[in-house]
Every structure is written in structure tokens, then in C-alpha cells.
């Protein structure tokens, strides 16, 4: 309640004292000129035309008059389509690969702060997330703080061509090409922003020598590129090691990946990445009883969303032949569809029943799914196809 009151009070205060927020579309040079003239920071909102969270953020927050009034005091807003990057090259400069991404520059073009995504699904939660970030950024700027490893110049000459081509969408099949592999074998400037950005962008696909090199320079990367980007780098380097271990079905490699994660990541990150990859490894080994026990433990603790329950049960339908696990998942989907009657969940439930041999139950659920789907103008071909086989 207090948080709601604080946000509303802020909105009212700034709306009364509003300036017009300068909103620039794509034109970086115009944005930097206005920022210099008005002594403001540039808030770059990296988006794509297909990104649903980007559209929600723009509609609910950046187009809101009260939020614009708050932002106008310290910021110029540059809305930047990350996939139209052949003129100003900001996506390459700031190694943007997820959307929305926010990068804030000071009036001289140096990075003050960045954030990957804003939490929330409604105006209050999204605006709270954005304003927390902008308030933090304003404090950093008042202290003349910058992420010092990144220059304020945009020069593509130091980046490998495969990185440029990939972000420009001229060639998205660069991984494991000769140019890609050669780049990691001859690292001349491991501390440069061009190398760091390229390594961060492709971290999960780099060879083991790069994860070792990064570990060697970890402290320097923290000093140059900040905690956030350095932690994300080591998260993806660790993920790459886990994925290779699973691909090779190697317990030895998996143990080495865990050791690397513990060496390079904080507890907050290891608590996320290690359990997730442990269960992926169990799935790859077809140890479905252990996988079920993992998810059941989360479910009993109230930490398993309906979406994840459905996703796991569909994996069981596709890949698991253990009758006990199959029966348990049928019970889960029965429970879920009693609380939330939607086509997707009913679809999974029907297929599980069919796989178990209970054709009558599968038929009943499929018919219900079709009725629910048609009521909501959803495509029901999957259930119609299943009915033909029953």
C-alpha cells in the first residue's frame, strides 16, 4: 500500500511540474545533440517490432503522460529498433541480444547504467521497475559514474565481421564457421570492449579456452565492464559448459561445469543455473522418476506455475515411458484443468490419457478441449486429429 502511495505521489508531483519529454525515434545523433544542449542523459529503449514485452512497456509506461513528466527532468528518450542497426550501430556497440534492453548514456555518450528487461505485467509494476532503474541511474550520474570499459565512440573496425553480420541479420549462421573458430584461437586484446562484447554475445558457443581466459581476467572485467555484464558473461559461459556436458552425456564434464559455475558466479546465480541444468541432465539420461521427484518437490512447495506443470507433462507425453510418472502427470493435469479450463492444458491432458491407454477418457477430454477452443476462437486441429485415432 505504501509503495502504491509513493508512486502515485511521485506521478502527481512531476505531472504538475512537467516538462516535455524529448522522444527521438532511431536518430542517435539527434538524441545526443539534444542531451548535450539540455544537459540530460539519453535513455535508449532497445526494442523490436515482434517483442510483446517491448510493446507493453512502451504503451503502459513510455507513452504515459505522468511517466514522461518524470523522465523529462533528467532524460531524453531514444526509442531504438535493435534490428535496424546499419546506420548508428548501437545494437553492436552495446551487444544487445534481448529485448527490451535499456542503456543510459550521459551527455557525452558514456554508459552510466543498463538493464535487461523490466519486471511486471501492469502499469504499476512496470512503472515501479522503470523508475527504480532511472532513480538509481540519476544517482550514479550525479557521482559522475560510468562503466569505464566502454568508450563513447562507435567504431566497428575492432569487431569481427561475423559479429557485425549476425547483429545486422545479414548472416545468422556464423557459429562454428571457420572465421568464428579462428577468432577464439587468436585473441590479441582480451580486455578490449570489442572482444568483451563479442565474447558476451556468443559466450555459450565459445570453446573451453575462452572460459578459462575469461576466468583469468574476471577481476579486470568487473572493473572495466561492471558487475551485471560480467555476471551475465559467466552465466552464459557456465551454461555453455553444461550444454556440452549434456550433449556428450558426460558426468565428468557436468561436474567440471558445476565447478566452473561455483568459481565464477554468486550464490544467487548458482541457485538458479545448477538445479535447472541438473534436471536437464536427468532428462537427457531418461531418468524420469528423478525428474518427476524434482518437479514434485517444487510443486509441494508452491513453486511450480501452471505453465511449467503443463510444459513438464507435455515432455512426459513426448519422451517418457515410465507408467508411474505418466500416471502422476495425468493426475496433475486433471487437477490443473479443474482449476483452469483452457485448451492448451486440456490438449496435454488428453494426449497423456491416450498414451496411457485410456481412450475413453482421452476422447472425453479432447471433445471438451474442442468446445473450449472454439468458444475462445482457438485452433483445435490437434484435438481433432487425436479424436480420429481414438
Secondary structure, 3 states (H helix, E strand, C coil): CHHHHHHHHHHHHHHHCCCCCCEEECCHHHHHHHHHHHCCEEEEEEECCCCHHHHHHHHHHHCCHHHHHHHCCCEEEEEEECCCCCCCCHHHHCCCCCCCEEEEECCCCCEEEEEECCCCCCHHHHHHHHHHHHHHHHHHHHCCCCCCCCCCCCCHHHCCHHHHHHHHCCCCCCCCCHHHHHHHHCCCCCCCHHHHHHHHHCHHHCCHHHHHHHHHCHHHHHHHHHHHHHHHHHHHHHHHHHHHHHHCCCHHHHHHHHHHHHHHCCHHHHHHHHHHHHHHHHHHCCCHHHHHHHHHHHHHCCCCCHHHHHHHHHHHHHHCCCHHHHHHHHHHHHHHHHHCCCHHHHHHHHHHHHHHCCHHHHHHHHHHHHHHHHHCCCCCHHHHHHHHHC
